[in-house]
Amino acid sequence: MAEGYAQASGRLGVALVTSGPGATHALTATASANSDSIPVVVITGQVSTSLFGCGPLQDSSGGGVVDVVEVFRSATKLSAAVADVHQLPVMLRRALRAATASVPGAVHLNVPVNVLTDETAAPPKQAKVAAIPRTHLPPGIVTTIADALSQVQHPVVLAGLGAKLSGAGAALTELAERTGALVATTIKGKGVFPEDHALSVGCIGPFGGTPKAHATVLSERVDFLLVLGSSMGELATLGWDQRLVANRRVCQIDLNPLHIGRTLPVDIPAVADVRAAVEDLVTCLPERVLTPCVNTSWVERRTDCSMLSGSTVVRLLSEICPDDVLLYVDNGNCLGWVGEQYVARLSGSIYCSLNTGCIGYATPAAIGGKFAKPGRPVVALTGDAAFAMTGMDIHTAVEYELPITWVVLNNGGNGMVSCIQNMLFERSSGAMYDNTIDFATIARGLRVSSSTVTSADEFTIALKTALIAGKPHLIDAWVDPCEVPWGLRARADRLRGLDSGLRAEQQVR
């Protein structure tokens, strides 16, 4: 929830959890927020310092038990313990600075109970932290990039999460229109560029990638690739595909210098805030007259079968949801369908949490998003296995009377896992349930109104009803378990290649 709040608001998300299991349960979400540069502070409780090592309940101070400060250290920008009440102002300022720095992320403070209950004669100073100004490119680098964009014939922009976090959408649209560059995004960057724009080619990557986007960024015609705010990891580079950088000039702009050229070589490395850099570039480029047109040619069209499909559900979400919707998408096949079928607009927002690859994110994150933007419609798209992990959190929305719509793609188990197993091994083992779950009934037990749908018409009616109901609502959409997103097929091909390479290497050894 704290992560979802921070994503939607752009402000700090804070989670307070108890010692022991409260801390360890929070670890995965904290690591996920940190890997996606989401500003979150996690404050964990701790037993009294006088009881360390004495065997108190939920001791997590180390010395024979889990040491939560050490556990969080590798998953955060900062993990520290507060030993004295007088340290609180200093440690809070340090934590807030780390979480909201130019490259934001998650931090952790562990506070023993005696520190929380201690008294001090003078109240601590407020832990205010001044905002950090945007980092601009040096004028010479701006001119170099602008000249390169002006001289090439077939430029392509690849925009990632960093572009979206910096709020570069409007500037990126103007840059594309002035240069005629086609624009692809990573799945985490989806939404930073309007996908109904004439220059959009959709998403790349194994989760949500489209054939048109892949063909575009890998085309031999491309003579300049401008990478904006992508760390260029496995998913953003199509498995470190060398064709992304072959026979073309490559410029990578990122606020984090550790992301520059870390996996593939770049010709023009540039460290700066993406929005500031793009705005500076726009001022150096001549205006072009671009005839506006609505473009959804990148959408992977699918022929509906007799059974409701995940792709149809997402296509209908795209058509029916208001333009300013906040859409939280869980990991799994649902993320693939969003990449293929959902047409993102600048007025809306799409959020996911991909780096750690865990499921269960979207259900609680949407609640945080509604707290952040109470006037915006909020929808969470999740799978049945993901909802089985965190679904009870919808009761929080009931307690606070939050009108959120959850759409559960119910395909009878871990559909993405089953699809990959079938593609790699021609059989699926243990991924699907023998007994499917009735999520509509579970929702009603938690005092959330719900509906079960098995057709496109039923889903259309249910979604329109939920969006105007003014209360929490869950749609249990029973979908085809055999439908495979296009990007997931590319992922399976990549895994086959990795497996073949490893076997060949082993044989040589």
Secondary structure, 3 states (H helix, E strand, C coil): CHHHHHHHHCCCEEEEECCCHHHHHHHHHHHHHHHCCCCEEEEEEECCHHHCCCCCCCCCECCCCCEHHHHHHCCCCEEEECCCHHHHHHHHHHHHHHHCCCCCCEEEEEEEHHHHHCCCCCCCCCCCCCCCCCCCCCHHHHHHHHHHHHHCCCEEEEECHHHHHCCCHHHHHHHHHHHCCEEEECCCCCCCCCCCCCCEEEECCCCCCCHHHHHHHHCCCCCEEEEECCCCCCCCCCCCCHHHCCCCEEEEEECCHHHCCCCCCCCEEEECCHHHHHHHHHHCCCCCCCCCCCCCCCCCCCCCCCCCCHHHHHHHHHHHCCCCCEEEECCCHHHHHHHHHCCCCCCCEEECCCCCCCCCCHHHHHHHHHHHCCCCCEEEEEEHHHHHHHHHHHHHHHHCCCCEEEEEEECCECHHHHHHHHHHHCCCCCCECCCCCCHHHHHHHCCCEEEEECCHHHHHHHHHHHHHHCCCEEEEEECCCCCCCHHHHHHHHHHHHHHHHHHHHHHHC
